[in-house]
C-alpha cells in the first residue's frame, strides 16, 4: 500500500492505487497463479462509487446516501479489493479484501447524485459547517491511537467538477 498510495494518506490516490493493485495481481498470476488459486475469476479496475458513511446524520436531507467517487478492483465473482477505502471511513482496513460489497457500486451515478445534494441542495458552506461540528463531536469520543478522518467531501471540490455552475472546482 505504501508503495502505491504513499505515506501522506489515501486522498486522491484511489485511481492510481487501484490500477497498481490490478497490475500487481496480474503479475502475481503470471508468477504464482494467484488469481487462479483465489478462484474469484479475473479482475478489473472499476471507477464507481463508495458508500462513505453507513450511519445517517440527523442533518442530512431525507433520502440522502453518502456516496463518493472511488476506484477499486473488482473480481468476476463480485468480490472487491480496495487499498484506499479508509479515505472515507477510517474504521475499515487500509487494504480491504474482501471488502463489503454493499458499500460499492460500479457506477458513478450514486456519487454524482450525492455530490449534487452536497453542492446544490445543502450547499458546500453549510455542508462544511455540519461536518466540522460532527468531527468535533466525534474527535472528543475517539481513542487517541485511532487514525484521524479525512475531509474527503471537501477535497472532492479541489480540482473537481462544480455541479453548481458547470466549471472545474
C-alpha positions in Angstrom: 0.0 0.0 0.0 2.8 2.5 0.9 4.4 1.9 -2.5 1.3 2.8 -4.4 -0.7 5.1 -2.1 2.1 6.9 -0.3 2.8 7.9 3.3 0.6 11.0 3.2 -2.7 9.2 3.2 -5.1 7.9 0.6 -6.7 11.1 -0.6 -6.6 11.5 -4.4 -4.7 8.2 -4.7 -7.6 5.7 -5.3 -7.3 5.5 -9.0 -3.6 5.0 -9.3 -3.7 2.7 -6.3 -6.4 0.5 -7.9 -4.5 0.4 -11.2 -1.3 -0.6 -9.5 -3.0 -3.2 -7.4 -4.6 -4.6 -10.5 -1.2 -4.7 -12.2 0.4 -6.4 -9.2 -2.4 -9.0 -9.2 -1.7 -9.7 -12.9 2.0 -10.1 -12.2 1.3 -12.5 -9.3 -1.0 -14.5 -11.6 1.9 -15.0 -14.1 4.4 -15.8 -11.3 2.4 -17.9 -8.9 -1.2 -18.3 -10.4 -2.6 -16.1 -7.7 -5.9 -15.3 -9.4 -6.4 -19.0 -10.3 -5.7 -20.0 -6.7 -8.1 -17.4 -5.3 -10.8 -18.8 -7.5 -12.6 -15.4 -7.9 -12.1 -15.0 -11.6 -10.3 -12.3 -13.5 -10.3 -8.7 -12.1 -10.5 -5.2 -13.4 -10.4 -1.7 -12.1 -13.8 -0.1 -11.6 -14.4 3.7 -11.4 -17.6 3.8 -9.4 -18.9 4.8 -6.1 -18.3 4.1 -2.4 -20.8 4.5 0.4 -18.6 6.7 2.7 -20.9 6.6 5.8 -23.4 3.9 6.7 -24.9 5.9 9.6 -27.2 8.8 8.5 -26.7 12.1 10.2 -29.7 14.0 11.6 -28.9 17.0 9.4 -28.8 15.1 6.1 -31.7 15.7 3.7 -34.3 12.9 3.6 -33.2 10.0 1.4 -29.6 11.2 1.1 -26.9 8.5 0.9 -23.2 9.5 1.4 -21.7 8.1 -1.8 -18.3 9.3 -3.2 -16.4 8.7 -6.4 -14.0 5.9 -6.0 -11.8 3.4 -7.9 -11.2 -0.1 -6.7 -10.5 -3.6 -8.0 -13.5 -5.9 -8.7 -13.3 -9.6 -9.5 -15.6 -11.6 -11.7 -17.4 -13.2 -8.7 -18.2 -9.6 -7.4 -15.6 -9.5 -4.6 -13.7 -6.3 -4.2 -10.1 -5.4 -3.2 -9.5 -1.8 -2.1 -6.4 0.0 -1.0 -7.9 3.4 -0.2 -11.4 2.9 1.3 -10.1 4.3 4.5 -10.0 7.8 3.0 -13.8 7.8 3.5 -14.1 5.6 6.6 -11.1 5.1 8.9 -12.8 2.2 10.5 -12.1 0.0 7.5 -8.7 -1.7 6.9 -6.1 0.1 4.8 -6.1 -2.9 2.5 -9.6 -4.2 2.4 -10.2 -7.7 0.8 -12.7 -8.9 0.5 -14.4 -5.6 1.0 -18.1 -5.2 2.0 -19.7 -5.2 -1.5 -22.8 -3.4 -0.1 -20.7 -0.3 0.1 -19.7 -0.3 -3.5 -21.3 0.4 -6.8 -19.5 0.1 -10.2 -21.5 3.0 -11.5 -20.6 6.6 -10.6 -24.2 7.7 -10.6 -24.7 7.3 -6.8 -21.7 9.5 -6.2 -22.9 12.1 -8.8 -26.3 12.3 -7.1 -24.7 12.7 -3.6 -22.3 15.4 -4.8 -25.3 17.3 -6.3 -27.0 17.2 -2.9 -23.8 18.3 -1.1 -23.1 21.2 -3.5 -26.6 22.4 -4.6 -29.3 21.2 -2.2 -27.4 21.8 1.0 -24.6 24.0 -0.2 -20.9 23.4 0.4 -20.6 26.1 3.1 -23.4 24.6 5.2 -22.1 21.1 4.5 -18.7 22.0 5.8 -20.3 23.6 9.0 -22.2 20.4 9.7 -19.2 18.1 9.1 -17.0 20.3 11.3 -19.5 20.0 14.1 -19.7 16.2 13.6 -15.9 16.0 13.6 -15.6 18.0 16.8 -18.1 15.8 18.5 -16.5 12.6 17.2 -12.9 13.6 18.0 -13.8 14.1 21.6 -15.0 10.4 21.7 -12.2 9.0 19.5 -9.5 6.9 21.1 -6.1 8.7 20.9 -4.5 5.9 18.9 -7.1 5.9 16.2 -6.5 7.4 12.7 -8.0 10.8 12.1 -10.7 11.1 9.5 -10.1 12.8 6.1 -12.3 15.6 4.8 -12.8 13.8 1.5 -16.0 15.7 0.7 -14.1 18.9 0.9 -11.2 17.6 -1.1 -13.6 16.4 -3.8 -14.1 20.0 -4.8 -10.4 20.9 -5.1 -9.9 20.2 -8.7 -13.3 18.5 -9.0 -16.3 19.4 -11.1 -18.6 22.0 -9.6 -22.2 21.0 -10.5 -23.5 24.4 -9.4 -22.1 26.2 -12.4 -20.6 23.6 -14.6 -17.0 24.5 -14.0 -13.9 22.9 -12.6 -13.7 23.4 -8.8 
